[in-house]
Amino acid sequence: MIRIGAALVFAVLASAALGQATPALPSDEEAPKAPPIVSGLDLSAIDQSADACSDFYQYACGNWVKDNPAPEDQVRWVRSFSLLWERHLYQLRQELARAAAKPTSALEKKYGDFFAACMDVEELQKKGLEPVKPTLERIAALTDSKGIASLMGELTAAGEPTGLFALNVEPSPLDSKKPILSISRAGLPLPAHLVQMFTRAGDTIKQAMSEEAAVVSVEQALARASTNGAESADMDKRYHVLTLAELEKLAPNFDFHNYFKQVITRPIETVNVVDPDYLKTVDELISSLPIDSWRSYFRWQILSGQAVALPKEFREGVFAFWGGAQARRGEEPAPRWKQCAAITDWAFGEALAQDWVKRSFSPAAKAGTERLLDALDKALAGEIRTLPWMSEETKRIAEEKLAALHNRIGHPERWRDYSALKVDRHDFLGDLHRSTVFERNYVLSKLSKPVDSEEWDMAATALQARYVRSMNSLYIPAGLIQPPFFDSAADPAVNFGGIGVLAARELTHGFDALGSKFDKTGNVRDWWSTNDRKQFDQAASCEVEQSSEGAPKSGDAAPNRPPPNNLTVGENTAENGGVRIAYQALMNALLEQGDAADKQSDGYTESQRFFLSFAQSSCEGEKIGPKVAGRVLRSHSVERVRVNSAVQNFEEFGKAFKCAKGKPMYPEKSCRVW
């Protein structure tokens, strides 16, 4: 599934990228320094004063956490993902700066010009708000609620942000080979300085305060109507396939026929409405709010959602973090080069990834990852056969699903063509619009043909492993197949503890409470029995209680952590399963090689090195003090809880570190789902 709401691009004020000197670009910043390469296992990160059997996270990460507080421009600072992202952006910046100065192909010139346009903040300052004036005038001409659909259609067609909802294309729930249009919520995080933004756009203080109140009122009403992350992931609650007539009946005050006519070139027969209650609320607000409120709302979308391409006073008043991270207030914005590298990466993801793969992704790395995933599949098959909560018939279906699963490693076999995307080195806002339209047209073109099972919906440089239930496929992009997660020269324990746990964790999602609602072909079909689900829920309830006890309280060093919910518990269950499955795969691999789990290297056994590698991928430097605002809910618990919960629920950890039974990390009673 690919989101194509324009706000995804423009909300950026982001966090970028080879090593030789690069030509200067229009910006007021110095060239960045190359971030270090992170090893899979760092012995200096270990806090030898801590007891591994009492607090394994502190033992594995203590020294690193102490020496690595989160930088001011970061929401989170994790030893693995954050440092990999920083290196990726740095390498990207070097490549883009070179392409901007001396391109060697038409495509390089295209993405080099895009990056240069973004970096030219003097040009943005000189233009002021002139580029958005026609749009603001069009919004000001909105006279009644009947014109909202037409306005949104015009703006969306032009690649401008509108909020309210986003269009996606995803496999149909009953036939995963057929695509379907999907409508879900879209929007921007509310910035801290709405009044300032509106006054800078020409409002009086009184007008700005009135506009702020209108925007906040709309967003609060939409937030109340939105499902949470756990509910939106539940297939029983996110699939509501309607005909166009039924959609118009659900939201009679929004002219979808007019809207679709401006955005989509082909007739729309059916639509999946992810959250009907949310769409009903949108419809009610359209009919009930004064038109002034809607003019304010769309003005905010244009000014805030495109701040990255506007003058400095708008950019600094509204900033978010690229790539799905949470918006923060009172922090420093990321350097401009990071913002521009990340945005160019979004616009030309596969083009840039293709070049990176040629330089950095070796055949040996791919072959090593393939062998590792084969070992994980075999270990998961063995795990399924011994699950106490799954019936024999359900185990048979699970084994069939596992046998049908596709492992997608490294990168797609076919790369996208960017020849139709036009770029103007002196028109960054226009470049953003054209890029959004290009992406939207690419996605919507999928409605006219069967779902392509070979296509990736993430760049090969992405820093995430993902199991896609509707495709029954596991994706491990090349961006992850590098230290600290994978190193062809490292011992198996480090790789299985790194990328092995990540991959195994994702694999469990094909067979958990949500995965049970997709069959081996990716169609929505519940293949668990009622008793299977009851037994699973009973097993998972132990981890619910454990997460509640382990979650930091308000007086802890990192305050305002969210309490556990179903999504958090689901991820923790997967984490526990990922560790168990990856460890068993390692043991099988060592046995095949004739090695033993107690073989030592650098003073640690293979078993111990596995657990250390796993834990150190989650070492997190936190911001401590008054600048820590309430965090937006995320599905993964605080890292200390995640790491400690995973090892204390796996008896092999206690054995590996020779813990006395009853110690916190080797309790008398532990939880197990996988």
DRENTIZA-314161 format. One record per residue: residue in one letter; y, z, x of N, C-alpha, C in turn. Coordinates in pm, whole numbers, plus 50000, padded with zeros to 5 digits. Layout:
N
AYZXYZXYZX/...
***
This chain:
674
M498815000050085500005000050000501235000050088/I502204991750055503424990650134504614993150044/R505435002750084506635005750006507724995850046/I508474991149946509514981349977510864985549921/G511054998249891512365002849850513335001949966/A514514996349942515464994350051515905007250115/A515895018250040516345030950096515515035350213/L514275030550223513415034150335514065030250466/V514795019050465515445014650587516745022050611/F517585022750509518965026450533519225041250543/A518275049650505518505063950515518475068550658/V518185059450753517965063050891519225067850961/L519085078851027519875081951146518825088751233/A518055080251310516695082851355516485089051489/S515145089951520514795093851653514325082751738/A513765064652148513065055052154512595047352268/A511865040252400511055029052436510885024252585/L509575003952876509114999853000510035005353105/G510155004553206510765013053303511845007053389/Q512084993653396513084988153484514474989753426/A515484987953510516864989053464517164978253362/T518034981453267518334971953161519834969453154/P520234958053101521664955053090522334964052989/A523644965553007524384974252916524514967752778/L524534976352676524744971852539525964979152484/P526594973752380527764980352322527394993752263/S527705004552330527425017952281528145027752372/D528335039752324529045049852402528065059452468/E526795055252486525775064252537525235059452671/E524785068752753524145065352878522715060852853/A522185052952948520805048452937519875060552946/P518835060852868517925072452867516995072552988/K516395084253011515405085753116514005084353058/A513085079653139511715077453092511025090853065/P510495092952945509745105252917508435105252995/P507895116853024506645117553100505455113253015/I504385109053084503125106353016502405119652996/V501915122052876501275134752843499765133552865/S499195142852936497755142552960497005148352841/G495725144952833494925150052721494675164852730/L494525170052849494295184352868495195189252980/D496065198652949497045203753045496745218453072/L496195221253189495815235053222497045244053235/S498195238153271499405246353287499945250953152/A499535244653043499985248652910499315261452864/I498195265152928497395276452883498065289752920/D498095298752825498615312252847497445321352883/Q497255323353011496105331153058496215345853021/S497405350352982497555364352942497075366752799/A496875355952725496415357152586494885357552582/D494365362852473492915363452452492515351952361/A491715342852414491295331252336490555335252210/C489895346752212489105351152097489945358151991/S491195361552025492085368051929493095358251869/D493625349151950494595339351903494455327051993/F493595317951952493295306552038494495297352056/Y495305295751952496485287251964497405292652074/Q497635305652076498485311552179497885309452318/Y496575310852327495895308852456496045294452502/A495765284852414495765270752453497175265252472/C498165270452397499495264352392500625273452439/G500345285952464501415295852485502455291952587/N502025287552705502995284052809503795271652770/W503145262052706503855249852667504905253052561/V504545261052463505485264552356506695271852414/K506445280852506507535288552569508495279452643/D507965269052708508795260452793509345248252722/N508995246352595509375233952526509925236552386/P511095242652375511705243952242512075230152188/A512145229152057512465216251996513895212152030/P514105199652074515465194852100516305194851973/E517615194251992518545195251879518425183651781/D517975171951829517905160351739516525158751676/Q515685169151687514325168151636514065178451525/V513335174151425512885183351321511705191451372/R510755184351434509585190851492509425185751635/W508715193351716508495189451855507065193151892/V506175183451875504755185651896504345178752026/R503525185552103503165180852237502575166752235/S501845163352132501205150152126502105139852059/F502255140851928502935130451852504405128951891/S505105139951907506545139051937506785132352072/L506005136352173506215130652306505755116052312/L504705112852239504285098852232505355090352163/W505935095852057506985088651985508205086552074/E508565096852150509695095452242509425084552345/R508215084352399507885074152499507855060252435/H507335059552314507305046752244508725041452223/L509625050052179510995045752156511685041852286/Y511405049252392511995045952522511525032152569/Q510215029852565509675016752605510235005652517/L510355008652390510884998952296512344995752329/R513105005852358514515003752392514654994852516/Q513824997252618513894989152739513564974552708/E512534972352627512144958752592513214951952507/L513794959252413514804953452324516094950352400/A516474959152491517674956652570517484944252658/R516304942652715516014930752795516074918152708/A515454919052588515454907452499516854904152450/A517694914252434519074911852391519874904552498/A519544907052626520294901052736519694887852784/K518344887652799517684875752853516394873052777/P516494868152655515274865252578514504853652640/T513184854152628512334843452682511684835152572/S512004838452446511464830752334512404832152215/A512184823752114513014824551994512824837851923/L511594842951922511324855751857511994867151932/E511934866852066512614877152145514114876952119/K514684865152110516124864352082516434870551946/K515524868451852515734873551717515764888751716/Y514724895151773514744909751769515704915751871/G516014908351976517044912952069518414913052003/D518724902651926519994902051853520074913051747/F518974915551679518944926151577519294939551640/F518674942651753518934955151823520374955751872/A520864944751929522234944451979523244946551867/A522974940551750523874942351636523934957051595/C522784963651598522734977851564523494986251666/M523364982751793524004990551900525514988451907/D526004977951848527434974751859528244983051760/V528414995751791529125004751700530615001551693/E531154995151798532564991151793532784980751683/E531854971651670531954961551564531864968051426/L530964977951413530844984951285532134992351252/Q532744998351353533985005751331535114996351291/K535154984751354536204975151328536114969751184/K534894967551136534714962051002534984972250893/G534794985050924535024995350824534114993650704/L534684995150584533904993750461533994979750401/E534624970450473534764956850419533414950750378/P532334952350457531064946050419530484951250288/V530804963550249530224968950125531194968450007/K532404963850029533384963549919532934955149800/P532364943249823531904935549706530864943149623/T529994950149690528974957949618529604969549543/L530534976649607531204987749541532014982749420/E532604971049433533344965249319532394961449206/R531224956549243530234953149139529794965749066/I529614976749139529234989549076530364994548987/A531594993249034532744997748955532854990048824/A532294977848821532374969548700531294973048599/L530434982648632529394986848537530054994248421/T529884989048300530604994748185529715002248087/D528414999348087527535006647996526115006948053/S525285015547994523945017848047523055005448036/K523364996347946522564984247933522664975448057/G523704977348134523894969248254523214974748378/I522594986648367521994992948485520844984648541/A519954979548455518824971648503519304959048573/S520314952548516520864940448578521484943548713/L522244954648721522854958748847521784961548952/M520774969448915519714972649010518964960049054/G518764950748962518104938248998518904930349099/E520224929549077521094922249170521074928749308/L521234942049312521274948949441519934947949513/T518844950049439517524949249501517254935149554/A517614925149476517414911249519518174908349648/A519324915049667520134912949787519704921749904/G518704930549881518224939349989519014952050003/E519744955949898520544968149905519824979749835/P520114992149875519435003649817519945006949678/T519015010549589519395014049452518855027549407/G517835032749473517235045249430516395043549305/L516155054549237515405055549112513915052549129/F513555040249166512135037649187511945026649291/A510735025949345510375015849444509205007749392/L509114995449437507984986749404506994986649520/N505724987349487504654986449586503664975849541/V502844971349631501694963149596500474970049654/E499474972349569498284979649611497064974149539/P495864977249587494664972549517494584978449377/S494114970349284493934975049147492864985949143/P493044996349064492095007549065490675003849023/L490534994048934489204990548884488584978848958/D489394971649034488884960549114489744959749240/S489264965749348490064967049469490334953749538/K489704943049492489964929849550491184923249486/K491644928849373492804923349304494034932049329/P495174925849359496394933649379497064937049247/I497864947549248498634951149130499994956449175/L501014953549096502344958949122502374973549081/S503004981749163503064996049136504505000849142/I504855009949051506195015749046506085030749072/S506855035549169506855049849201508275054149231/R508455066949250509795072049274510315067549410/A511615065249417512285062649544513585070249543/G514155071849659515445078749666515745083449805/L516895090049819517355095049947517445110249941/P517245116950056517525131250059519025133650042/L519375143749965520795146549944521435151350074/P522495144750121523185149250241524055161350212/A524545167450319525325179750304526795177050273/H527235164850293528675162350290529035151350190/L528605152750067528895142549966530395141149941/V531085152449932532535151949905533245144450017/Q532905147550142533525140550254533235125550249/M531995122150215531615108050210532455100650105/F532595106549987533355099949882534845099349914/T535385109649976536815109250012537065098650120/R536145097250213536295087050317536205072950258/A535575072150141535475059150073536665056749981/G537635066149979538865063949903539095073149786/D538185082349757538375091749646539415102349679/T540045107549575540785120049591539765131449597/I540195143249636539285154649641538685157349503/K539515156549402539025159049267537985148749226/Q538265136049255537295125549222535985127549300/A536125130949428534945132649512534075144049463/M534705154949421533935166349370533225162749241/S533885154849158533265150349033532085141149062/E532235132249159531155123049195529985130749257/E530285140549339529225148749398528425155649288/A529105161449192528425168449083527535158949005/A527995146648985527205136848911525935133148988/V526065130749117524915126949200523895138249204/V524375150249227523465161849235522755163849102/S523465162048993522865163748861521735153748839/V521965141048874520925130748858519725134048946/E519965137149072518865139549165518055151949127/Q518725162249080517995174249039517115171448917/A517625163548823516815160048706515615151648746/L515805142348840514695134048887513675142448964/A514165151849044513265160349121512395168849030/R512995174048923512235182248828511145174148760/A511385161348742510415152848671509335147348763/S509515148648894508585142348988507345150749007/T506205144049022504975151049058505055155149203/N504325165749239504285169749379503295161049456/G503235163049587502375154749671500925155449634/A500435167349599499035168949564498695161249438/E499595161649337499325154649212499395139549230/S500345134749311500485120349329499335114449408/A498605122849484497435118049559496185117949473/D496215124749359495055125749271494955113149187/M493815106149200493685093349131493735094648980/D493325106048928493395108148784494825109048735/K495755111748828497145113848789498105103148841/R497605093748921498525083748977498235069548930/Y497195067548854496905054148804497135053648653/H498155046048613498465044048471498855029348457/V497845020748437498075006448433498555002348294/L499744996648289500374992748162500684977948161/T500664972048043501184958448029502704959148035/L503344947748053504814947548057505384952847926/A504744949347814505214954247684505104969347676/E504004974947729503834989547729504844996247821/L505144989847934506154995148026507514995647958/E507874985247886509174984947818509214994947704/K508074997747646508015008047542508165021947603/L507595023947723507715036747793509165039547831/A509875029147874511275030547917512135020047846/P512405021847718513105011547640514565009547680/N515155019147749516575018047784516805010747917/F515705007247985515824999648110515174986048088/D515924975548107515454962048079514614956948197/F513314960448197512454956348307512294941248315/H512314934648201512184920048201513324913848283/N514534918448259515694913548333515594917348481/Y515194929648508515084934448646514054926248724/F512844924748669511794917348738512194902748760/K512914897048666513314882948676514164880648800/Q514944890748840515814889248957515124892549088/V514044900349080513404905349202512104898049234/I511364893849132510024888149151509984874249092/T509424864849166509434850849123508284847449029/R507234855549025506084852448940506054861648819/P505424857448709505354865948589504564878848617/I505014889748559504324902548573503614905748442/E502304907648450501514910648331501174925448320/T500794931348433500444945648433501114952648550/V501364965548532502024973748634501344987448636/N501154992948756500695006748765501905015848778/V502075024548681503165034248685502595047248741/V502965050548863502385062148931502655074948855/D503865076348802504265088648735505035085348606/P504335083748494505015080148369506075090148326/D505845102948349506835113048309508135111248386/Y508015107648514509215105148594509985093348536/L509275082548503509935070748448510565073748312/K509925082248233510515086448106511825093748130/T511845102348232513075109748264514185100148306/V513845090248389514835080248427515405073548302/D514525069948210514965063248088515865072248004/E515495085047994516315094547917517685096447982/L517725096948114518995098648183519875086248164/I519265074548163520035062248142520735062648006/S520035067747906520625067847771521575079547749/S521435090347827522205102547796523395104947889/L523325100648013524415103548106525595094148084/P526805099148106527975090248098527915079648207/I528485068248182528385057148277529065060448409/D530065069548405530705073848530529695080048625/S528735087748571527715094048655526865083548725/W526545073048653525725062548715526525054648819/R527795052548795528595045948899528645054349026/S528775067449008528775076449124527435076049196/Y526355076049117525015075949176524805063449261/F525175051849210524945039449285525915038149403/R527135043549389528045043949505527445052249616/W526855063449579526195071949679525045064449747/Q524245057349669523135049849727523645039949832/I524715032949800525235022849892525845029150017/L526625039749999527305045950113526365054350198/S525535062250134524635070950208523425063350260/G522885054650174521685047350212521915037050320/Q523155032950342523465023050445524375028850553/A524425041850562525345048250657525105043750800/V523875040650834523565036550971524295023851011/A524745015950912525445003450941526925004250905/L527435016350887528835018350849529575025550963/P530885027450949531655034051055531145048151088/K531605053151200531115065751256531235077351160/E532335078051084532545089450995531475090050886/F530905078650849529825078550750528475081650817/R528295076350936527035078751006526855093451039/E527915100051080527805113951122527745123451003/G528245119050889528205127650771526865127850702/V526085117550728524785116450663523785112050767/F522825120450804521785115550893520445121250856/A519435112950873518055116650845517245112850967/F515955114950960515095111551073514105100851031/W513965090751116513145079051088511675082251086/G510905074351009509465075151013508885085450920/G509615089750817509055098850719509315113350748/A510015116850859510305130850886511355135950790/Q511495149150783512375155150685513845153950725/A514695152650626516125152850652516555167050686/R517485168350779517965181550817519475182050816/R520025193950806521475195550804521895204650918/G523045201650975523575210151080522985207451215/E522085197451230521515194051359522325182651420/E522025179351544522655167951607521945155251563/P522715144351533522045131751505521345126651630/A520315118651611519625112651724520565102851794/P520395100751924521225090851993521115077151927/R522185069651936522215056651868521075047551913/W520735047752042519685038852088518345042052022/K518105054851991516865058451922516885053251779/Q518025054851713518135049751578517865034751575/C518495027451666518395012851665517015008151707/A516385014951802515025011251842514065013251726/A514235024451654513335027351542513535017451428/I514785014051398515065004651288514554990651324/T514744986551449514234973451492512714973351488/D512104984651521510654985951513510194984051369/W510964989751273510624987851132510734973051094/A511794966451137512044952751095511094942651160/F510704945351285509874935751360508594942451411/G508024951151330506914959351376505774951751441/E505234941651373504074934651429504444925951547/A505644920351547506084912151660506164920551787/L506784932251777506904941151892505554947051929/A504734950251829503424956051856502524946051929/Q502634933351893501814923151957502084922652107/D503344923252145503684923152288503214935952356/W503374947252285502944960052344501434960252366/V500674955052270499214954652281498804946552404/K499464935152428499134926952545499354934652675/R500414942752678500744950152800499914962752817/S499624969752706499194983652718497834986952660/F497224978152585495954981552519494824973652586/S494044980552666493024973852745491724972152668/P490914962152705489584960652645488724973152663/A488894980052775488114992252800488485003052699/A489765004152665490195014152567489615011052429/K489594998352393489044994752263487534997352260/A486824993452366485384995452371485035010252368/G485805018352442485565032752443485785039052306/T486815034352235487085039552101485995035352004/E485515023152017484425018551931483185027251948/R482855030452073481685039052098481905052952039/L483115057952053483405071252001483285071451849/L483805061251781483725060851635482285059051588/D481485051551661480075050351626479405064051630/A479755071951732479195085551744479655094351629/L480915092951588481435100751475480725097051346/D480495084151325479805079751203478405085851195/K477695085951309476345091751311476385106751286/A477385113451344477505127951323477845131051178/L478725123051117479065125250977477865122750887/A477065112750919475845110150841474925122250846/G474785128250964473965140350976474555152050900/E475875152950901476555163750828476325162450678/I476435150250628476235147850485474845152250442/R473855149350524472475152650489472225167650478/T473085175750542472875190350542473865198050455/L474755190950384475765197950304475105205950191/P475365218950182474725227050078475305224849939/W476545219849929477185218549798476995204749736/M476375195549808476215181949757474765179549715/S474555174349595473205171749545472555160249620/E471255158949608470525148549681470955134649638/E471145132449508471575119349461472965115949511/T473845125949513475195123649563475185120949713/K474315127749785474185125049929473765110549953/R472865105449869472425091549884473605081949866/I474445084549765475605076049740476605077249855/A476775089449906477695091750018477235084050142/E475935084150168475415076850284475625061850269/E475495056750147475755042550122477235039350147/K478105048350103479535046250124479875046450272/L479285055650346479525056450490479035043750559/A477885038650518477345026550579478235014450552/A478975014650440479855003450404481255004750463/L481555016250524482895018850576483235009550692/H484495005050696484964996150803485855004050899/N485545003151028486395009051130487314998251185/R488614999851164489604990251214490254996451338/I490054990351452490464996451579491484987951651/G492584993951689493564987551777494654979951706/H494294968351648495314959551591494644949451499/P495434942951412494854932651325494474920251406/E493574912551350493164900151418494224889251403/R494994889851295496064880051273497414887351272/W498394881351337499714887351343500654880251246/R501654887551199502624881951105503554871851171/D504074862751088505024852551131506424856751087/Y507354857851184508724862251153509724850751159/S509234838451158510154827051175511154825851059/A510784830650941511684829450825512764840150821/L512684850250906513674861050906514894856950990/K516044856450927517274852450995518034864751045/V518604863651165519334874651227520674869651279/D521714877651256523054874651307523464886251396/R523704883651523524034894051620525324901451585/H526134895751498527424901951465527494906551320/D526354908351258526334912451117525144921851094/F525274934351139524134943451132523774946950988/L524764949550903524454952650764523734940850698/G524204928750724523524916950672522114915650726/D521924919150854520584918850913519644928450840/L520154940150806519334949850733518964944450595/H519924938450528519654932650396518604921650407/R518794912550503517854901350518516464906350556/S516394916550639515094922150678514384928350559/T515144935350475514554941550356514054930950259/V514834920450239514414909550151513164902650208/F513154900450338512004894250405510744902450382/E510864915650400509704924450381509284924750235/R510264925350145509934925650003509204912949960/N509714901550003509074888849966507664887850023/Y507504892850145506174892750207505184901050126/V505624912850085504744921650009504444915949871/L505474911549801505284906649666504464893649662/S504464886349772503654874049777502164877149765/K501794889549791500384893449783499874893949639/L500794894249545500384894649405499674881949360/S499874871149433499324858249392497994854949458/K497404864349532496144861449600495314874149611/P494004872749637493154884649649493614893649763/V493294906449752493634916049858492954911849987/D493714911450095493184907650226492674920150296/S491364921450305490774933550364491014934450514/E491404923250576491624923350721493064926850759/E493924927650659495334930250688495584945150710/W496484948150800496904961950826498244964250758/D498444976250703499764979350648500504989250737/M500114989750863500844997650964500864989651093/A501864992151177501954985151305500864990151399/A500474981651493499454985551591499944996651682/T501264998851687501825009651770502015022651691/A501605022751565501795034751483501065046651542/L501645058451523501055070651577500395078551466/Q499405072651403498655079551300497305072851282/A496295081051255495005075951209495035076951057/R494415067250990494485067550844493215061950783/Y492655069750690491575064550608492185060150476/V491915047650436492455042050312491315041350211/R491405049650109490305050850013490075037849936/S491165031049900491025018849821490435007349900/M490335008750033489734998450117488445003450183/N488145016350168487035022750240487075018850388/S488245020550447488465016550585489195027450662/L488815028950788489485038250879490285029950979/Y491585032950990492465025751082492845034751199/I492555030051320492955037051442493795027251523/P495125027751511495975018151582496005020551732/A496335010151805496365010851951497345021551999/G498395024151921499365034251962498765048051981/L497675050851911496995063751927495985063652039/I495545051652080494465050752178495065051052318/Q495725061952348496335064452478496475079552493/P496705084352617496865098852635498035103852549/P497935115852492496895125852517495655124752429/F495615115052336494495114452243493275107452301/F493505097352385492385090152443492755085252582/D491805086652674492005081952811490655077452863/S490555064652898489275059252946488765066753068/A489685072653145489285079753267488945094353242/A489195099453122488955113653092487485116053059/D487085128653069485715132053032485575131852880/P484365129952829484165128552684484735140052603/A484665152152654485125163752577486595162452540/V487405157552632488845156252606489105145552500/N488405134352508488605123652409488065127452271/F486915134052266486385138252136487255149152075/G487835157752159488745168052108490095162552067/G490445150752120491715144552087491575134751971/I491365122052005491275111951900490035113751815/G488985120051871487775122351794488015131151672/V488755141951690489045150951578489955143851477/L490965136451526491855129251435491065119551347/A490175111751410489405101851335488425108551239/A487745118951286486755125751201487435132451083/R488615138051105489375144150996489675133850888/E490105121950930490385111450832489115106850761/L488015106150834486745101850773486345110850657/T486605123850669486195132950562486905129750431/H488085123250439488825120050317488095109850230/G487135102950286486345093850206485285100850123/F485075113950151483965121050090484375134550034/D485695137050028486185149649974486495148149826/A487235157649769487485157649625488215145149578/L489115139749660489805127449624488965115249658/G488295115649773487445104549812486295102349717/S485885113049646484785112049552485125103249432/K486405099649420486835091649305486965076749341/F486545073149462486515059149506485115055949555/D484575044749508483225041149551483275033449683/K482135028249726482045022049859482865009249870/T483215003049757484034990949759485524993949745/G485885006649723487285010449706487725010849562/N486825008149469487175009149327487215023749284/V488065026649186488155040249134486935042949045/R486065051649094484845055449020484375068849073/D484215078548986483795091949026482285092049049/W481895094449175480465094249207479905108349237/W480695118649210480185132449218479695136749080/S478715145649080478315152048955479245163748927/T479205168748804480015180448768479675192248856/N478395193948886477975205248969478425203449113/D478415191149164478945188549299480385193449310/R481175189749211482585193449215482765208549206/K481945214849123482025229449111481655236149243/Q480595231249306480165237149434481205234749544/F481805222849544482835219849642484035229149625/D484475230849500485625239449473485365253749516/Q484145258449496483805272049538483875273349689/A483345263149760483385263549906484825262849957/A485655254449892487045252749936487895264949903/S487495272849802488295284449763488425294449876/C487415294849962487485303650079488675299850167/E488915286750184490015282250269491365283950200/V491365283550067492595286649993493055300850026/E492115310150017492415324050046492825325750192/Q492125318850281492415319950423493815314550455/S494185303250393495515297550417496605306750366/S496355313250251497335322450195497565334150288/E496485339150347496605350650438497255346650570/G496995334150614497495330050745498885324250744/A499405320550627500745314450621501805324350665/P502765320050749503825329050794504635334550678/K505035346950689505875353150586507345351250623/S508215355350533509645352550552510225359250676/G509605369750726510135376550843509615371050974/D508735360950969508175355451091509215347151164/A508885343551288509835336251372510235322851313/A509315316151245509635303351181509645305251031/P510795308750972510845312550830510735300750736/N510615304450607510675294750498509565284450499/R508405288250551507265279250541506755279250398/P506315267550349505815267150212504465273850200/P504165279850085502835285650064501805274650053/P500535277850071499505267550061499465261549921/N499175248549914498915242349786497665233849801/N497295226449697496045218849703496055208449813/L497225202249836497295192149940497145198550078/T497815209850100497685216950227496235220950250/V495595226750149494215231250163493305219250188/G493585208050120492775196150143492855191450286/E494055192150345494195188250485493525198250578/N493625211150547492965221150631491455219750624/T490945216650506489515214250491489095202450578/A489905191950577489605180350660489685183850808/E490655192350845490795196650984489535203951030/N489075213150948487845220450982486665210850995/G486575201550900485485191750906485615182651026/G486845178651059487055169951174486605176251303/V486905189051322486485196251443484955197051449/R484355200651339482895202251336482185188951364/I482635178251298481995165151314482215159651455/A483455160651506483735155551640482955163351745/Y482815176451726482055184551822480585180351823/Q480015178251705478615174251699478425160451762/A479405151551739479325138251802479375139451953/L480205148652004480265151052149478935156052201/M478355165652131477065171052175476005160052180/N476005151252080475045140152079475295130752196/A476585128052225476925119152335476525125052470/L476765137952486476375144652611474865144352630/L474145146352520472685146152527472195132352570/E472795121952514472395108252551472695105352697/Q473775111452750474145109252890473375118352986/G472635127852931471915137353015472775148553068/D473965150553005474855161453046474685173452952/A475165184952997475035197152918476405201952873/A476435209052760477695214052707478305224652797/D477485231152879478015241752966478365236653106/K478345223453124478775217653250480255220353270/Q480655225053389482045229353410482875218953484/S484165218753449485165210653517486475218353512/D487115220253625488365227953633488195242053576/G486985247553585486765261153540486425262553393/Y486305251253320485985251853177484785242953148/T483935247553056482785239653016483225227952927/E482315218552907482615207352819482975212152678/S482275222252630482575227652497483985233452494/Q484325241252596485655247352600486745236852613/R486495226452692487485215752710487705208152579/F486665206752501486815200452369487795208352283/F487585221352273488445229552188489875230252242/L490025230652374491365230852433492095217752405/S491395206552419492005193552391492445192752245/F491605197452155491965197652013493225205951990/A493245218052043494375227052017495665221752078/Q495595216352198496815212352266497475200152203/S496755192652123497405181652051498325187051942/S498205200051909499025206051804500035216151856/C500165217551987501185226752040502555222551988/E503285231951929504555228551866505665237951909/G506725232051964507915239651996508795240751873/E509195252951837509965255051714511415258051744/K512265254951648513645259651651513655273751593/I514215282951662514285296851616515745300651599/G516095306751486517455311251468518075305751342/P519395307251327520075303851202520045289051167/K519775280351264519765266151233518495261651162/V517495270151153516265266251086516475266950936/A516575255350872516765254750726515405254850657/G515405256550524514155255950450513515242250467/R512235242150498511575229450525511125222650397/V511195209450396510605201750288509105203450297/L508435204450182506995206250179506285195250255/R505375199050345504535189150410503085193350395/S502195183650405500815186350369500035193650478/H500555194350601499855201450707500505215050730/S499695225550737500205238950757500795240350897/V501475251350921502015254251053500875253351155/E501205248151274500165244551372499295256351415/R499885267951434499075279451476497985282451373/V498365281951245497395284751139496325273951136/R496735261551151495775250551148494735251851259/V495225254151380494305254851495493385266851483/N493955278451458493135290551452492165290251334/S492595284951221491685284051106490495275151138/A490765263951205489685254551236488645260651329/V489085267851432488105273151527487425285651473/Q488125293951396487475306051346486455303051237/N486535290851181485555286651082484405278751143/F484345278251274483295270651343482645279651448/E481435283651420480775293551505480595288751649/E480555275551671480375270451807481555273951897/F482715276151840483855280451922483595294251980/G483195303651895482915317151943481865317252052/K480865308852036479815308052139480365302052268/A481205291752256481735284952374482595294252458/F483385302952393484275311952467483705326152478/K482425327552441481715340352454482485351852388/C482945349152266483665359352190482695369352129/A483125381852120482325391952051482415389551901/K481285390551834481285388651689482225398751624/G483035394151532484015402951468485415401151522/K485565394151636486905391051686487575381151590/P488925380651587489625372051491489165357451492/M488865352051609488445338051618486935336251602/Y486195347451586484745346751566484355357251463/P484865355451339484715365851236483285366851184/E483015377951119481695379851056481505369750944/K482585367050870482525357550761483515346250786/S483045334150774483935322650793483795313150674/C484695303350669484685293650560484065280550608/R483335274050519482805260950555482695252150432/V483325240450443483115229950344482275218950408/W482685214950528481915205050605481105212150712/
***
